[in-house]
Amino acid sequence: MPINLNLPKKAGLFVTGTDTGVGKTLIAGAIAKILTDTGLKVGVFKPIATGCKRSWEGLVSHDTEFLCYCANSNLPLSTITPVSYLTAALPIVSAARERNPINFNRIAAAYKDICENSDIVIVEGIDGVRVPLTMEFDLLDLAAEFALPVLIIARPSPGTINHTLMTIDCIRAAKLKIAGVVINGYDATEATVAEDTAERVISQFGGVNILSVVPFDETVDIEEPNLGEFIVGSLMDCDWSKLAQR
């Protein structure tokens, strides 16, 4: 069921993950940094955030601050993330607990501002594509409104193959383009056979390109913010501008 937000068409990527804590914000921020360093004006957008903190600006997400930092954005944090909740839970739970339904019109208005002030956009989802937002819509319905190529962030752990293949199936069922898969947090010193072969298996059975296997970097810190020593370098070989084309 379409949400019908009538969003503007823009080159960009919709970044989703196989589950919570997989590194969506880190990778989205690193891509924004890479594109910004090429001279592009990058619009970062995280439409919904939960588990936010109170500040003088209202409810603010560490993820939003990180994306803003990476893109060197001068837009208000409330534009980068127009729907914020204090409760750290799924959006549908946070919205019900705080008696504050997701305002899709606010999301649409903020995204239009983002597009008007950028050459390219990086949109970060929340959790995985089937996370419910309301009784009628899930994140995949929202992703369909943006109609951007979808970048999937996956773990190197054994269970990532099942989760990634199911995510691929869902995105294709929604008739969205898949930009590729980034496997994040690979630790060569601790990797098992399952982790060493995950890249090949996902590529073969999912019919997708593995764009990068990003190494584990203990210096990364979303809250500081700190992109770490290896993250940006591991993503430099990808032509993100080309992948962002519709």
C-alpha positions as CSV (number, residue, x, y, z in Angstrom):
1,M,0.0,0.0,0.0
2,P,1.6,3.3,-1.1
3,I,1.9,6.2,1.5
4,N,1.7,8.7,-1.4
5,L,4.1,11.3,-0.1
6,N,4.8,12.8,-3.6
7,L,8.5,13.1,-2.8
8,P,10.9,14.8,-5.2
9,K,13.2,12.7,-7.5
10,K,16.8,13.0,-6.6
11,A,20.0,10.9,-7.1
12,G,20.9,9.1,-4.0
13,L,20.9,6.0,-1.9
14,F,18.5,4.5,0.7
15,V,20.7,2.7,3.3
16,T,19.1,-0.2,5.1
17,G,20.4,-3.1,7.1
18,T,19.7,-6.7,7.9
19,D,19.0,-5.9,11.5
20,T,19.7,-3.4,14.3
21,G,23.2,-2.3,15.1
22,V,24.7,-3.6,11.8
23,G,26.4,-0.3,11.0
24,K,23.9,1.6,8.8
25,T,24.8,5.0,10.3
26,L,28.5,4.4,10.1
27,I,28.4,3.4,6.4
28,A,25.9,6.1,5.4
29,G,28.1,8.7,7.1
30,A,31.3,7.4,5.5
31,I,29.7,7.5,2.0
32,A,28.4,11.0,2.8
33,K,32.0,12.0,3.7
34,I,33.5,10.5,0.6
35,L,31.0,12.3,-1.7
36,T,31.3,15.6,0.2
37,D,35.1,15.4,-0.2
38,T,34.6,15.3,-4.0
39,G,32.9,18.6,-3.9
40,L,29.2,17.5,-3.9
41,K,26.7,19.0,-1.6
42,V,25.3,15.9,0.2
43,G,22.0,15.9,1.8
44,V,21.8,13.4,4.7
45,F,18.4,12.3,5.9
46,K,17.3,9.9,8.6
47,P,13.5,10.4,8.6
48,I,12.8,8.5,11.9
49,A,14.9,8.0,15.0
50,T,14.1,6.4,18.3
51,G,16.2,6.4,21.6
52,C,16.9,10.1,21.2
53,K,18.3,12.4,23.8
54,R,16.8,15.7,25.0
55,S,18.7,18.9,24.1
56,W,18.0,22.6,23.6
57,E,17.0,21.7,20.0
58,G,14.5,19.2,21.2
59,L,14.9,15.4,20.8
60,V,18.2,14.6,19.0
61,S,19.6,11.4,17.8
62,H,23.4,10.6,18.0
63,D,22.9,9.1,14.5
64,T,21.6,12.4,13.1
65,E,24.5,14.3,14.6
66,F,26.9,11.9,13.1
67,L,25.4,12.1,9.6
68,C,25.3,15.9,9.9
69,Y,29.0,15.9,10.8
70,C,30.0,13.6,8.0
71,A,28.2,15.6,5.3
72,N,29.3,18.9,6.8
73,S,25.7,19.9,6.7
74,N,24.4,23.3,7.9
75,L,20.8,22.2,8.0
76,P,18.9,21.9,11.3
77,L,19.0,18.5,12.9
78,S,15.2,18.6,13.0
79,T,15.3,18.7,9.2
80,I,17.7,15.9,8.9
81,T,15.5,13.8,11.3
82,P,12.0,15.3,11.4
83,V,10.4,12.5,13.5
84,S,12.2,11.7,16.8
85,Y,11.2,9.7,19.8
86,L,12.8,9.4,23.3
87,T,11.8,5.8,23.7
88,A,14.4,3.3,22.5
89,A,12.2,0.8,20.7
90,L,10.6,0.1,17.3
91,P,9.0,3.2,15.8
92,I,5.5,1.8,16.1
93,V,6.1,1.1,19.8
94,S,7.8,4.4,20.5
95,A,4.9,6.3,18.7
96,A,2.3,4.5,20.8
97,R,4.1,4.9,24.1
98,E,4.6,8.6,23.5
99,R,1.2,9.1,22.0
100,N,2.8,10.7,19.0
101,P,2.0,9.0,15.6
102,I,4.6,9.3,12.9
103,N,4.0,12.4,10.9
104,F,4.6,11.5,7.3
105,N,3.8,15.0,6.1
106,R,6.6,16.3,8.2
107,I,8.9,13.7,6.7
108,A,7.9,14.8,3.2
109,A,8.4,18.5,3.9
110,A,11.8,17.9,5.4
111,Y,12.9,15.8,2.5
112,K,11.9,18.4,0.1
113,D,14.1,20.9,2.0
114,I,17.0,18.4,1.9
115,C,16.6,17.9,-1.9
116,E,16.5,21.6,-2.6
117,N,19.8,22.1,-0.7
118,S,21.8,19.2,-2.1
119,D,23.3,17.5,-5.2
120,I,22.8,14.0,-3.9
121,V,21.0,12.4,-0.9
122,I,21.9,9.6,1.5
123,V,18.8,8.4,3.3
124,E,19.2,6.1,6.3
125,G,16.4,3.8,7.3
126,I,15.7,2.5,10.8
127,D,16.4,-1.2,11.6
128,G,15.4,-3.6,8.7
129,V,13.0,-3.2,5.8
130,R,10.1,-5.0,7.4
131,V,10.1,-3.0,10.6
132,P,6.6,-1.8,11.2
133,L,6.0,2.0,11.3
134,T,2.2,1.9,11.7
135,M,-0.5,-0.7,11.4
136,E,-0.6,-0.1,7.7
137,F,3.0,0.7,6.7
138,D,6.5,-0.7,7.3
139,L,9.9,0.7,6.4
140,L,9.8,-0.9,2.9
141,D,6.7,1.2,2.2
142,L,8.6,4.3,3.1
143,A,11.6,3.2,1.1
144,A,9.3,2.8,-1.9
145,E,8.3,6.5,-1.6
146,F,11.9,7.6,-2.0
147,A,12.4,5.2,-4.9
148,L,16.2,5.4,-4.5
149,P,18.6,2.5,-5.1
150,V,18.9,0.5,-1.9
151,L,22.2,-0.2,-0.2
152,I,22.1,-3.2,2.2
153,I,24.4,-3.3,5.1
154,A,25.1,-6.8,6.5
155,R,27.1,-8.4,9.2
156,P,29.9,-10.9,8.5
157,S,28.4,-13.4,11.0
158,P,26.9,-16.7,9.9
159,G,23.3,-15.7,10.3
160,T,23.8,-12.7,8.0
161,I,23.4,-14.9,4.9
162,N,19.8,-15.8,5.7
163,H,18.9,-12.2,6.8
164,T,20.6,-10.7,3.8
165,L,18.9,-13.0,1.2
166,M,15.5,-12.3,2.8
167,T,16.2,-8.5,2.7
168,I,17.1,-8.8,-1.0
169,D,13.9,-10.7,-1.7
170,C,11.8,-8.0,0.1
171,I,13.4,-5.2,-1.8
172,R,13.0,-6.8,-5.1
173,A,9.4,-7.6,-4.4
174,A,8.9,-3.9,-3.8
175,K,10.4,-3.3,-7.3
176,L,13.3,-1.2,-5.9
177,K,16.8,-1.2,-7.4
178,I,19.5,-2.8,-5.3
179,A,22.7,-0.8,-5.4
180,G,24.6,-3.6,-3.7
181,V,25.7,-5.0,-0.3
182,V,28.3,-3.8,2.1
183,I,29.5,-6.3,4.7
184,N,30.5,-4.3,7.8
185,G,32.7,-5.3,10.8
186,Y,34.8,-8.1,9.3
187,D,37.6,-9.1,11.7
188,A,40.2,-11.1,9.8
189,T,41.9,-12.2,13.0
190,E,38.7,-13.8,14.5
191,A,36.8,-14.8,11.3
192,T,35.4,-18.3,11.0
193,V,34.9,-20.3,7.7
194,A,31.3,-19.1,7.7
195,E,32.4,-15.5,7.9
196,D,35.1,-15.9,5.3
197,T,32.6,-17.4,2.8
198,A,29.6,-15.1,3.5
199,E,30.6,-12.6,0.8
200,R,30.7,-15.3,-2.0
201,V,27.5,-17.0,-0.9
202,I,25.5,-13.8,-0.6
203,S,26.7,-12.6,-4.0
204,Q,26.0,-16.0,-5.7
205,F,22.6,-16.7,-4.2
206,G,21.4,-13.1,-3.9
207,G,22.5,-12.1,-7.4
208,V,24.0,-8.9,-6.0
209,N,27.3,-7.1,-6.0
210,I,29.3,-7.1,-2.7
211,L,30.6,-3.5,-2.9
212,S,32.9,-3.7,0.1
213,V,33.9,-5.8,3.1
214,V,34.5,-3.2,5.7
215,P,37.0,-4.2,8.5
216,F,36.2,-4.0,12.2
217,D,37.6,-0.8,13.6
218,E,37.5,-0.3,17.4
219,T,38.3,3.4,17.0
220,V,34.9,4.1,15.5
221,D,32.6,6.2,17.7
222,I,29.2,7.5,16.5
223,E,28.8,9.7,19.5
224,E,32.1,11.5,19.4
225,P,31.9,11.5,16.3
226,N,34.8,9.5,14.9
227,L,34.8,7.6,11.5
228,G,37.8,5.6,12.6
229,E,41.0,4.7,10.8
230,F,39.9,2.2,8.1
231,I,36.2,2.8,7.3
232,V,36.4,5.5,4.6
233,G,39.4,3.9,2.9
234,S,37.6,0.6,2.6
235,L,34.8,2.3,0.7
236,M,36.8,4.6,-1.6
237,D,36.9,2.2,-4.5
238,C,33.2,2.3,-5.1
239,D,31.7,4.9,-7.5
240,W,29.0,6.0,-5.2
241,S,27.8,8.8,-7.5
242,K,27.1,6.2,-10.2
243,L,25.4,3.8,-7.8
244,A,23.2,6.6,-6.7
245,Q,21.7,7.1,-10.1
246,R,18.1,5.9,-10.5
